[in-house]
Amino acid sequence: MGFMKSYSEQTYALLRIITGFLFLWHGSQKLLGFPPMDMTPPEFVVYIGGGIELVGGALIMIGLFTSPVAFLSSGLMAVAYWMAHGTQDFLPILNGGELAALYCFVFLFLSAKGSGIWSVDAARS
C-alpha cells in the first residue's frame, strides 16, 4: 500500500519548494514588473500583496520561517479570492479563482506541517 510512502518527505519538500518558487513570481510581477502583467492592480495590492508574495514565496521556497509565512500567505490568498473572485460567481472554476483557492489551502497545509527536509529551518536545528 502506498508505493510512494517512502518518498513522502522528499515529495513534501518538492511541494514546498515549487509552491514558493511559483508564488514569488506573482510578487515579482507586481513589484518589479517582471514578467509583465496585463493589468495594473490597485496600489495596496501591489505593495502589500506583492511584498508578501515575493518575500514570502522566497522564504517558503528556501524553508525559512515556513509555518508563519505560509499561514500569512494562506490568509492573503483567502482575501485575494474573496476580493477578486468570490463576488463574481460561486464556483472557482467559473470565477477564475482556482489558483487563489488552491494556493490558500496548500499554504495552510505547509503552515501546519512546517519546513520539512531540504530547508534552512531543518539545517538550523
N, CA, C and O atoms as CSV, one atom per row, in Angstrom:
chain,resi,resn,atom,element,x,y,z
A,1,MET,N,N,0.840,-1.186,0.000
A,1,MET,CA,C,0.000,0.000,0.000
A,1,MET,C,C,0.884,1.247,0.000
A,1,MET,O,O,1.817,1.343,0.797
A,2,GLY,N,N,0.600,2.195,-0.881
A,2,GLY,CA,C,1.326,3.452,-0.911
A,2,GLY,C,C,2.729,3.327,-1.473
A,2,GLY,O,O,3.705,3.464,-0.736
A,3,PHE,N,N,2.844,3.070,-2.764
A,3,PHE,CA,C,4.160,2.860,-3.371
A,3,PHE,C,C,5.077,4.073,-3.228
A,3,PHE,O,O,6.293,3.927,-3.352
A,4,MET,N,N,4.534,5.265,-2.972
A,4,MET,CA,C,5.353,6.472,-2.809
A,4,MET,C,C,5.588,6.835,-1.341
A,4,MET,O,O,6.251,7.832,-1.055
A,5,LYS,N,N,5.062,6.050,-0.416
A,5,LYS,CA,C,5.149,6.383,1.005
A,5,LYS,C,C,6.587,6.625,1.467
A,5,LYS,O,O,6.833,7.518,2.279
A,6,SER,N,N,7.519,5.853,0.969
A,6,SER,CA,C,8.910,6.025,1.395
A,6,SER,C,C,9.516,7.340,0.881
A,6,SER,O,O,10.600,7.733,1.311
A,7,TYR,N,N,8.824,8.009,-0.029
A,7,TYR,CA,C,9.296,9.289,-0.562
A,7,TYR,C,C,8.453,10.472,-0.095
A,7,TYR,O,O,8.526,11.551,-0.685
A,8,SER,N,N,7.665,10.288,0.941
A,8,SER,CA,C,6.735,11.342,1.358
A,8,SER,C,C,7.462,12.618,1.795
A,8,SER,O,O,7.000,13.718,1.492
A,9,GLU,N,N,8.578,12.491,2.494
A,9,GLU,CA,C,9.303,13.694,2.930
A,9,GLU,C,C,9.905,14.452,1.744
A,9,GLU,O,O,9.900,15.683,1.721
A,10,GLN,N,N,10.419,13.717,0.771
A,10,GLN,CA,C,11.002,14.358,-0.414
A,10,GLN,C,C,9.923,15.030,-1.265
A,10,GLN,O,O,10.120,16.142,-1.755
A,11,THR,N,N,8.781,14.355,-1.441
A,11,THR,CA,C,7.725,14.968,-2.244
A,11,THR,C,C,7.125,16.171,-1.526
A,11,THR,O,O,6.720,17.139,-2.172
A,12,TYR,N,N,7.063,16.120,-0.189
A,12,TYR,CA,C,6.598,17.294,0.565
A,12,TYR,C,C,7.576,18.458,0.376
A,12,TYR,O,O,7.157,19.597,0.168
A,13,ALA,N,N,8.867,18.170,0.447
A,13,ALA,CA,C,9.866,19.230,0.246
A,13,ALA,C,C,9.728,19.833,-1.153
A,13,ALA,O,O,9.817,21.049,-1.320
A,14,LEU,N,N,9.513,18.986,-2.146
A,14,LEU,CA,C,9.328,19.495,-3.508
A,14,LEU,C,C,8.065,20.348,-3.610
A,14,LEU,O,O,8.068,21.373,-4.293
A,15,LEU,N,N,6.994,19.940,-2.945
A,15,LEU,CA,C,5.765,20.752,-2.919
A,15,LEU,C,C,6.058,22.136,-2.346
A,15,LEU,O,O,5.649,23.143,-2.923
A,16,ARG,N,N,6.766,22.193,-1.212
A,16,ARG,CA,C,7.102,23.471,-0.578
A,16,ARG,C,C,7.985,24.326,-1.485
A,16,ARG,O,O,7.725,25.515,-1.666
A,17,ILE,N,N,9.018,23.729,-2.050
A,17,ILE,CA,C,9.971,24.472,-2.878
A,17,ILE,C,C,9.296,25.018,-4.133
A,17,ILE,O,O,9.440,26.200,-4.446
A,18,ILE,N,N,8.573,24.187,-4.842
A,18,ILE,CA,C,7.946,24.609,-6.102
A,18,ILE,C,C,6.824,25.615,-5.845
A,18,ILE,O,O,6.668,26.576,-6.598
A,19,THR,N,N,6.044,25.400,-4.786
A,19,THR,CA,C,4.973,26.348,-4.468
A,19,THR,C,C,5.557,27.718,-4.140
A,19,THR,O,O,5.053,28.732,-4.622
A,20,GLY,N,N,6.602,27.763,-3.334
A,20,GLY,CA,C,7.257,29.031,-3.023
A,20,GLY,C,C,7.828,29.699,-4.260
A,20,GLY,O,O,7.698,30.910,-4.440
A,21,PHE,N,N,8.462,28.901,-5.112
A,21,PHE,CA,C,9.035,29.428,-6.356
A,21,PHE,C,C,7.959,30.041,-7.248
A,21,PHE,O,O,8.136,31.140,-7.774
A,22,LEU,N,N,6.853,29.336,-7.418
A,22,LEU,CA,C,5.771,29.854,-8.266
A,22,LEU,C,C,5.140,31.109,-7.655
A,22,LEU,O,O,4.793,32.050,-8.369
A,23,PHE,N,N,4.995,31.109,-6.332
A,23,PHE,CA,C,4.357,32.235,-5.642
A,23,PHE,C,C,5.199,33.507,-5.737
A,23,PHE,O,O,4.652,34.597,-5.907
A,24,LEU,N,N,6.505,33.380,-5.630
A,24,LEU,CA,C,7.349,34.581,-5.653
A,24,LEU,C,C,7.255,35.330,-6.974
A,24,LEU,O,O,7.462,36.543,-7.011
A,25,TRP,N,N,6.944,34.620,-8.066
A,25,TRP,CA,C,6.830,35.298,-9.357
A,25,TRP,C,C,5.598,36.196,-9.447
A,25,TRP,O,O,5.590,37.162,-10.209
A,26,HIS,N,N,4.560,35.883,-8.676
A,26,HIS,CA,C,3.405,36.783,-8.622
A,26,HIS,C,C,3.815,38.105,-7.978
A,26,HIS,O,O,3.395,39.173,-8.425
A,27,GLY,N,N,4.629,38.036,-6.936
A,27,GLY,CA,C,5.146,39.253,-6.308
A,27,GLY,C,C,6.114,39.991,-7.201
A,27,GLY,O,O,6.127,41.222,-7.231
A,28,SER,N,N,6.930,39.242,-7.935
A,28,SER,CA,C,7.863,39.858,-8.871
A,28,SER,C,C,7.110,40.643,-9.948
A,28,SER,O,O,7.520,41.738,-10.333
A,29,GLN,N,N,6.011,40.073,-10.424
A,29,GLN,CA,C,5.190,40.783,-11.416
A,29,GLN,C,C,4.703,42.108,-10.859
A,29,GLN,O,O,4.786,43.141,-11.524
A,30,LYS,N,N,4.194,42.072,-9.633
A,30,LYS,CA,C,3.599,43.271,-9.044
A,30,LYS,C,C,4.645,44.315,-8.675
A,30,LYS,O,O,4.469,45.499,-8.965
A,31,LEU,N,N,5.723,43.891,-8.041
A,31,LEU,CA,C,6.703,44.843,-7.522
A,31,LEU,C,C,7.794,45.218,-8.515
A,31,LEU,O,O,8.244,46.363,-8.538
A,32,LEU,N,N,8.220,44.268,-9.331
A,32,LEU,CA,C,9.351,44.502,-10.223
A,32,LEU,C,C,8.955,44.624,-11.688
A,32,LEU,O,O,9.779,44.978,-12.531
A,33,GLY,N,N,7.687,44.331,-11.991
A,33,GLY,CA,C,7.220,44.424,-13.369
A,33,GLY,C,C,7.727,43.312,-14.266
A,33,GLY,O,O,7.655,43.418,-15.491
A,34,PHE,N,N,8.248,42.228,-13.658
A,34,PHE,CA,C,8.738,41.103,-14.450
A,34,PHE,C,C,8.240,39.806,-13.859
A,34,PHE,O,O,8.363,39.592,-12.654
A,35,PRO,N,N,7.687,38.947,-14.668
A,35,PRO,CA,C,7.284,39.153,-16.055
A,35,PRO,C,C,6.138,40.156,-16.150
A,35,PRO,O,O,5.421,40.368,-15.172
A,36,PRO,N,N,5.961,40.768,-17.307
A,36,PRO,CA,C,4.941,41.810,-17.453
A,36,PRO,C,C,3.531,41.298,-17.154
A,36,PRO,O,O,3.214,40.132,-17.388
A,37,MET,N,N,2.694,42.197,-16.630
A,37,MET,CA,C,1.290,41.879,-16.337
A,37,MET,C,C,0.392,42.533,-17.370
A,37,MET,O,O,0.757,43.540,-17.977
A,38,ASP,N,N,-0.781,41.958,-17.566
A,38,ASP,CA,C,-1.770,42.524,-18.479
A,38,ASP,C,C,-2.586,43.627,-17.827
A,38,ASP,O,O,-3.193,44.446,-18.518
A,39,MET,N,N,-2.604,43.652,-16.500
A,39,MET,CA,C,-3.430,44.618,-15.771
A,39,MET,C,C,-2.590,45.353,-14.748
A,39,MET,O,O,-1.466,44.954,-14.443
A,40,THR,N,N,-3.147,46.433,-14.222
A,40,THR,CA,C,-2.490,47.173,-13.157
A,40,THR,C,C,-3.344,47.074,-11.907
A,40,THR,O,O,-4.411,47.684,-11.836
A,41,PRO,N,N,-2.885,46.309,-10.916
A,41,PRO,CA,C,-3.674,46.172,-9.689
A,41,PRO,C,C,-3.620,47.445,-8.849
A,41,PRO,O,O,-2.735,48.277,-9.048
A,42,PRO,N,N,-4.555,47.605,-7.915
A,42,PRO,CA,C,-4.510,48.763,-7.013
A,42,PRO,C,C,-3.198,48.798,-6.230
A,42,PRO,O,O,-2.563,47.765,-6.020
A,43,GLU,N,N,-2.800,50.001,-5.800
A,43,GLU,CA,C,-1.515,50.183,-5.130
A,43,GLU,C,C,-1.357,49.313,-3.888
A,43,GLU,O,O,-0.284,48.754,-3.662
A,44,PHE,N,N,-2.408,49.190,-3.080
A,44,PHE,CA,C,-2.279,48.389,-1.867
A,44,PHE,C,C,-2.055,46.918,-2.198
A,44,PHE,O,O,-1.393,46.210,-1.438
A,45,VAL,N,N,-2.594,46.451,-3.312
A,45,VAL,CA,C,-2.371,45.064,-3.741
A,45,VAL,C,C,-0.924,44.899,-4.189
A,45,VAL,O,O,-0.289,43.886,-3.898
A,46,VAL,N,N,-0.406,45.899,-4.898
A,46,VAL,CA,C,0.972,45.841,-5.375
A,46,VAL,C,C,1.935,45.754,-4.197
A,46,VAL,O,O,2.804,44.883,-4.173
A,47,TYR,N,N,1.791,46.639,-3.227
A,47,TYR,CA,C,2.785,46.718,-2.153
A,47,TYR,C,C,2.563,45.697,-1.044
A,47,TYR,O,O,3.525,45.087,-0.578
A,48,ILE,N,N,1.344,45.497,-0.618
A,48,ILE,CA,C,1.092,44.526,0.445
A,48,ILE,C,C,1.099,43.110,-0.131
A,48,ILE,O,O,1.871,42.257,0.308
A,49,GLY,N,N,0.239,42.869,-1.114
A,49,GLY,CA,C,0.174,41.540,-1.719
A,49,GLY,C,C,1.468,41.157,-2.397
A,49,GLY,O,O,1.976,40.053,-2.201
A,50,GLY,N,N,2.005,42.066,-3.196
A,50,GLY,CA,C,3.252,41.783,-3.908
A,50,GLY,C,C,4.415,41.523,-2.969
A,50,GLY,O,O,5.252,40.659,-3.231
A,51,GLY,N,N,4.467,42.271,-1.874
A,51,GLY,CA,C,5.536,42.064,-0.887
A,51,GLY,C,C,5.448,40.705,-0.230
A,51,GLY,O,O,6.452,40.006,-0.093
A,52,ILE,N,N,4.235,40.326,0.180
A,52,ILE,CA,C,4.054,39.013,0.795
A,52,ILE,C,C,4.354,37.911,-0.210
A,52,ILE,O,O,4.971,36.904,0.139
A,53,GLU,N,N,3.926,38.091,-1.447
A,53,GLU,CA,C,4.172,37.072,-2.470
A,53,GLU,C,C,5.659,36.920,-2.775
A,53,GLU,O,O,6.169,35.801,-2.843
A,54,LEU,N,N,6.350,38.029,-2.957
A,54,LEU,CA,C,7.769,37.970,-3.323
A,54,LEU,C,C,8.623,37.452,-2.169
A,54,LEU,O,O,9.345,36.467,-2.318
A,55,VAL,N,N,8.539,38.114,-1.028
A,55,VAL,CA,C,9.367,37.726,0.122
A,55,VAL,C,C,8.882,36.398,0.698
A,55,VAL,O,O,9.684,35.512,0.993
A,56,GLY,N,N,7.556,36.266,0.857
A,56,GLY,CA,C,7.006,35.030,1.397
A,56,GLY,C,C,7.303,33.836,0.517
A,56,GLY,O,O,7.648,32.766,1.018
A,57,GLY,N,N,7.172,34.006,-0.794
A,57,GLY,CA,C,7.480,32.916,-1.712
A,57,GLY,C,C,8.932,32.481,-1.608
A,57,GLY,O,O,9.231,31.287,-1.612
A,58,ALA,N,N,9.834,33.452,-1.516
A,58,ALA,CA,C,11.260,33.123,-1.378
A,58,ALA,C,C,11.534,32.399,-0.064
A,58,ALA,O,O,12.278,31.418,-0.040
A,59,LEU,N,N,10.934,32.880,1.036
A,59,LEU,CA,C,11.145,32.241,2.336
A,59,LEU,C,C,10.574,30.821,2.365
A,59,LEU,O,O,11.201,29.909,2.903
A,60,ILE,N,N,9.405,30.640,1.796
A,60,ILE,CA,C,8.810,29.303,1.742
A,60,ILE,C,C,9.667,28.390,0.873
A,60,ILE,O,O,9.889,27.230,1.220
A,61,MET,N,N,10.140,28.898,-0.234
A,61,MET,CA,C,10.960,28.097,-1.140
A,61,MET,C,C,12.219,27.587,-0.435
A,61,MET,O,O,12.562,26.413,-0.571
A,62,ILE,N,N,12.903,28.438,0.305
A,62,ILE,CA,C,14.132,28.004,0.978
A,62,ILE,C,C,13.854,27.338,2.327
A,62,ILE,O,O,14.749,26.756,2.939
A,63,GLY,N,N,12.600,27.433,2.783
A,63,GLY,CA,C,12.242,26.779,4.039
A,63,GLY,C,C,12.683,27.539,5.268
A,63,GLY,O,O,13.160,26.931,6.226
A,64,LEU,N,N,12.537,28.841,5.268
A,64,LEU,CA,C,12.882,29.675,6.419
A,64,LEU,C,C,11.606,30.303,6.969
A,64,LEU,O,O,10.899,31.008,6.249
A,65,PHE,N,N,11.312,30.050,8.235
A,65,PHE,CA,C,10.087,30.528,8.890
A,65,PHE,C,C,8.841,30.074,8.121
A,65,PHE,O,O,7.875,30.826,7.997
A,66,THR,N,N,8.870,28.869,7.619
A,66,THR,CA,C,7.818,28.371,6.731
A,66,THR,C,C,6.430,28.437,7.353
A,66,THR,O,O,5.496,28.912,6.708
A,67,SER,N,N,6.270,27.975,8.584
A,67,SER,CA,C,4.926,27.924,9.182
A,67,SER,C,C,4.264,29.299,9.278
A,67,SER,O,O,3.152,29.460,8.777
A,68,PRO,N,N,4.897,30.294,9.898
A,68,PRO,CA,C,4.211,31.593,9.971
A,68,PRO,C,C,4.056,32.280,8.619
A,68,PRO,O,O,3.037,32.922,8.362
A,69,VAL,N,N,5.050,32.151,7.762
A,69,VAL,CA,C,4.966,32.788,6.438
A,69,VAL,C,C,3.885,32.128,5.590
A,69,VAL,O,O,3.144,32.814,4.887
A,70,ALA,N,N,3.791,30.806,5.652
A,70,ALA,CA,C,2.752,30.099,4.895
A,70,ALA,C,C,1.367,30.439,5.437
A,70,ALA,O,O,0.411,30.552,4.670
A,71,PHE,N,N,1.253,30.601,6.755
A,71,PHE,CA,C,-0.035,30.989,7.338
A,71,PHE,C,C,-0.457,32.375,6.849
A,71,PHE,O,O,-1.614,32.586,6.484
A,72,LEU,N,N,0.487,33.317,6.843
A,72,LEU,CA,C,0.217,34.660,6.324
A,72,LEU,C,C,-0.159,34.597,4.846
A,72,LEU,O,O,-1.093,35.272,4.414
A,73,SER,N,N,0.560,33.795,4.073
A,73,SER,CA,C,0.280,33.659,2.642
A,73,SER,C,C,-1.076,33.011,2.397
A,73,SER,O,O,-1.772,33.373,1.449
A,74,SER,N,N,-1.457,32.063,3.238
A,74,SER,CA,C,-2.773,31.442,3.131
A,74,SER,C,C,-3.870,32.484,3.342
A,74,SER,O,O,-4.852,32.526,2.600
A,75,GLY,N,N,-3.693,33.312,4.347
A,75,GLY,CA,C,-4.660,34.382,4.598
A,75,GLY,C,C,-4.725,35.370,3.447
A,75,GLY,O,O,-5.807,35.810,3.058
A,76,LEU,N,N,-3.569,35.717,2.904
A,76,LEU,CA,C,-3.528,36.625,1.754
A,76,LEU,C,C,-4.321,36.052,0.590
A,76,LEU,O,O,-5.077,36.771,-0.064
A,77,MET,N,N,-4.154,34.770,0.332
A,77,MET,CA,C,-4.861,34.143,-0.784
A,77,MET,C,C,-6.355,34.015,-0.514
A,77,MET,O,O,-7.154,34.082,-1.449
A,78,ALA,N,N,-6.748,33.834,0.739
A,78,ALA,CA,C,-8.177,33.819,1.072
A,78,ALA,C,C,-8.784,35.201,0.808
A,78,ALA,O,O,-9.862,35.305,0.222
A,79,VAL,N,N,-8.100,36.245,1.235
A,79,VAL,CA,C,-8.573,37.616,0.982
A,79,VAL,C,C,-8.595,37.898,-0.514
A,79,VAL,O,O,-9.559,38.469,-1.024
A,80,ALA,N,N,-7.542,37.502,-1.221
A,80,ALA,CA,C,-7.492,37.720,-2.678
A,80,ALA,C,C,-8.642,37.009,-3.371
A,80,ALA,O,O,-9.257,37.552,-4.289
A,81,TYR,N,N,-8.930,35.790,-2.926
A,81,TYR,CA,C,-10.034,35.053,-3.536
A,81,TYR,C,C,-11.338,35.814,-3.373
A,81,TYR,O,O,-12.062,36.012,-4.349
A,82,TRP,N,N,-11.649,36.242,-2.159
A,82,TRP,CA,C,-12.940,36.886,-1.916
A,82,TRP,C,C,-12.997,38.298,-2.483
A,82,TRP,O,O,-14.080,38.762,-2.839
A,83,MET,N,N,-11.881,38.988,-2.577
A,83,MET,CA,C,-11.882,40.335,-3.167
A,83,MET,C,C,-12.029,40.296,-4.689
A,83,MET,O,O,-12.794,41.068,-5.267
A,84,ALA,N,N,-11.292,39.394,-5.325
A,84,ALA,CA,C,-11.219,39.416,-6.790
A,84,ALA,C,C,-12.115,38.395,-7.475
A,84,ALA,O,O,-12.515,38.603,-8.621
A,85,HIS,N,N,-12.440,37.292,-6.797
A,85,HIS,CA,C,-13.116,36.203,-7.492
A,85,HIS,C,C,-14.460,35.817,-6.881
A,85,HIS,O,O,-15.440,35.624,-7.600
A,86,GLY,N,N,-14.504,35.707,-5.579
A,86,GLY,CA,C,-15.673,35.178,-4.893
A,86,GLY,C,C,-16.948,35.952,-5.110
A,86,GLY,O,O,-18.041,35.403,-4.967
A,87,THR,N,N,-16.830,37.214,-5.454
A,87,THR,CA,C,-18.021,38.032,-5.706
A,87,THR,C,C,-18.537,37.877,-7.135
A,87,THR,O,O,-19.637,38.332,-7.448
A,88,GLN,N,N,-17.750,37.237,-8.007
A,88,GLN,CA,C,-18.118,37.105,-9.417
A,88,GLN,C,C,-19.074,35.938,-9.680
A,88,GLN,O,O,-20.012,36.052,-10.470
A,89,ASP,N,N,-18.818,34.820,-9.007
A,89,ASP,CA,C,-19.621,33.612,-9.185
A,89,ASP,C,C,-19.311,32.696,-8.019
A,89,ASP,O,O,-18.297,32.880,-7.346
A,90,PHE,N,N,-20.159,31.717,-7.768
A,90,PHE,CA,C,-19.976,30.826,-6.626
A,90,PHE,C,C,-18.816,29.846,-6.812
A,90,PHE,O,O,-18.029,29.650,-5.886
A,91,LEU,N,N,-18.697,29.236,-7.974
A,91,LEU,CA,C,-17.701,28.198,-8.202
A,91,LEU,C,C,-16.376,28.783,-8.693
A,91,LEU,O,O,-16.357,29.613,-9.601
A,92,PRO,N,N,-15.261,28.345,-8.084
A,92,PRO,CA,C,-13.951,28.840,-8.519
A,92,PRO,C,C,-13.663,28.603,-9.998
A,92,PRO,O,O,-12.988,29.419,-10.626
A,93,ILE,N,N,-14.152,27.519,-10.561
A,93,ILE,CA,C,-13.900,27.256,-11.980
A,93,ILE,C,C,-14.598,28.297,-12.860
A,93,ILE,O,O,-14.165,28.548,-13.985
A,94,LEU,N,N,-15.662,28.896,-12.358
A,94,LEU,CA,C,-16.391,29.914,-13.112
A,94,LEU,C,C,-15.915,31.338,-12.806
A,94,LEU,O,O,-16.038,32.222,-13.654
A,95,ASN,N,N,-15.374,31.569,-11.608
A,95,ASN,CA,C,-14.978,32.934,-11.252
A,95,ASN,C,C,-13.481,33.197,-11.415
A,95,ASN,O,O,-13.005,34.288,-11.102
A,96,GLY,N,N,-12.740,32.200,-11.903
A,96,GLY,CA,C,-11.307,32.391,-12.135
A,96,GLY,C,C,-10.458,32.334,-10.878
A,96,GLY,O,O,-9.298,32.744,-10.896
A,97,GLY,N,N,-11.017,31.836,-9.794
A,97,GLY,CA,C,-10.300,31.847,-8.529
A,97,GLY,C,C,-9.668,30.530,-8.125
A,97,GLY,O,O,-9.277,30.367,-6.969
A,98,GLU,N,N,-9.559,29.587,-9.050
A,98,GLU,CA,C,-8.991,28.286,-8.696
A,98,GLU,C,C,-7.581,28.397,-8.134
A,98,GLU,O,O,-7.267,27.751,-7.134
A,99,LEU,N,N,-6.732,29.197,-8.753
A,99,LEU,CA,C,-5.349,29.314,-8.299
A,99,LEU,C,C,-5.276,29.916,-6.906
A,99,LEU,O,O,-4.521,29.432,-6.063
A,100,ALA,N,N,-6.053,30.967,-6.651
A,100,ALA,CA,C,-6.054,31.584,-5.319
A,100,ALA,C,C,-6.553,30.602,-4.268
A,100,ALA,O,O,-5.987,30.531,-3.177
A,101,ALA,N,N,-7.600,29.843,-4.575
A,101,ALA,CA,C,-8.134,28.862,-3.624
A,101,ALA,C,C,-7.114,27.747,-3.379
A,101,ALA,O,O,-6.910,27.330,-2.239
A,102,LEU,N,N,-6.488,27.276,-4.429
A,102,LEU,CA,C,-5.503,26.210,-4.275
A,102,LEU,C,C,-4.301,26.693,-3.463
A,102,LEU,O,O,-3.864,26.003,-2.542
A,103,TYR,N,N,-3.763,27.867,-3.791
A,103,TYR,CA,C,-2.671,28.438,-3.000
A,103,TYR,C,C,-3.085,28.560,-1.527
A,103,TYR,O,O,-2.305,28.224,-0.635
A,104,CYS,N,N,-4.290,29.031,-1.276
A,104,CYS,CA,C,-4.769,29.212,0.092
A,104,CYS,C,C,-4.643,27.916,0.887
A,104,CYS,O,O,-4.123,27.920,2.003
A,105,PHE,N,N,-5.113,26.817,0.322
A,105,PHE,CA,C,-5.119,25.565,1.073
A,105,PHE,C,C,-3.772,24.850,1.062
A,105,PHE,O,O,-3.459,24.130,2.010
A,106,VAL,N,N,-2.976,25.025,0.025
A,106,VAL,CA,C,-1.617,24.477,0.046
A,106,VAL,C,C,-0.804,25.194,1.119
A,106,VAL,O,O,-0.074,24.556,1.876
A,107,PHE,N,N,-0.929,26.519,1.185
A,107,PHE,CA,C,-0.205,27.266,2.222
A,107,PHE,C,C,-0.699,26.916,3.622
A,107,PHE,O,O,0.092,26.878,4.564
A,108,LEU,N,N,-1.976,26.663,3.767
A,108,LEU,CA,C,-2.499,26.242,5.066
A,108,LEU,C,C,-1.865,24.905,5.472
A,108,LEU,O,O,-1.490,24.724,6.630
A,109,PHE,N,N,-1.747,23.981,4.532
A,109,PHE,CA,C,-1.095,22.700,4.800
A,109,PHE,C,C,0.379,22.895,5.139
A,109,PHE,O,O,0.872,22.304,6.100
A,110,LEU,N,N,1.091,23.717,4.365
A,110,LEU,CA,C,2.502,23.996,4.647
A,110,LEU,C,C,2.663,24.604,6.039
A,110,LEU,O,O,3.610,24.284,6.758
A,111,SER,N,N,1.745,25.471,6.408
A,111,SER,CA,C,1.787,26.093,7.718
A,111,SER,C,C,1.660,25.060,8.829
A,111,SER,O,O,2.354,25.139,9.843
A,112,ALA,N,N,0.777,24.098,8.636
A,112,ALA,CA,C,0.561,23.069,9.653
A,112,ALA,C,C,1.732,22.084,9.731
A,112,ALA,O,O,2.088,21.639,10.822
A,113,LYS,N,N,2.325,21.744,8.604
A,113,LYS,CA,C,3.376,20.718,8.566
A,113,LYS,C,C,4.767,21.278,8.816
A,113,LYS,O,O,5.634,20.554,9.307
A,114,GLY,N,N,5.008,22.548,8.493
A,114,GLY,CA,C,6.323,23.139,8.720
A,114,GLY,C,C,7.254,22.977,7.534
A,114,GLY,O,O,6.829,22.613,6.438
A,115,SER,N,N,8.517,23.250,7.764
A,115,SER,CA,C,9.513,23.307,6.687
A,115,SER,C,C,9.870,21.953,6.109
A,115,SER,O,O,10.003,21.824,4.892
A,116,GLY,N,N,10.027,20.951,6.940
A,116,GLY,CA,C,10.435,19.634,6.460
A,116,GLY,C,C,11.908,19.605,6.076
A,116,GLY,O,O,12.689,20.478,6.452
A,117,ILE,N,N,12.262,18.573,5.314
A,117,ILE,CA,C,13.663,18.401,4.906
A,117,ILE,C,C,14.004,19.422,3.814
A,117,ILE,O,O,13.128,20.105,3.282
A,118,TRP,N,N,15.280,19.506,3.501
A,118,TRP,CA,C,15.814,20.398,2.472
A,118,TRP,C,C,15.405,21.846,2.734
A,118,TRP,O,O,15.012,22.558,1.809
A,119,SER,N,N,15.496,22.278,3.978
A,119,SER,CA,C,15.094,23.638,4.337
A,119,SER,C,C,16.140,24.278,5.230
A,119,SER,O,O,16.931,23.597,5.882
A,120,VAL,N,N,16.124,25.606,5.245
A,120,VAL,CA,C,17.014,26.343,6.147
A,120,VAL,C,C,16.618,26.062,7.596
A,120,VAL,O,O,17.490,25.930,8.456
A,121,ASP,N,N,15.349,25.971,7.873
A,121,ASP,CA,C,14.904,25.669,9.235
A,121,ASP,C,C,15.456,24.329,9.714
A,121,ASP,O,O,15.891,24.225,10.861
A,122,ALA,N,N,15.450,23.307,8.867
A,122,ALA,CA,C,15.979,22.000,9.249
A,122,ALA,C,C,17.490,22.078,9.457
A,122,ALA,O,O,18.024,21.434,10.360
A,123,ALA,N,N,18.177,22.853,8.638
A,123,ALA,CA,C,19.615,22.984,8.774
A,123,ALA,C,C,19.991,23.737,10.059
A,123,ALA,O,O,21.041,23.476,10.647
A,124,ARG,N,N,19.148,24.654,10.485
A,124,ARG,CA,C,19.419,25.442,11.691
A,124,ARG,C,C,19.166,24.653,12.966
A,124,ARG,O,O,19.713,24.995,14.015
A,125,SER,N,N,18.341,23.596,12.901
A,125,SER,CA,C,18.008,22.876,14.149
A,125,SER,C,C,18.797,21.615,14.344
A,125,SER,O,O,18.616,20.921,15.344
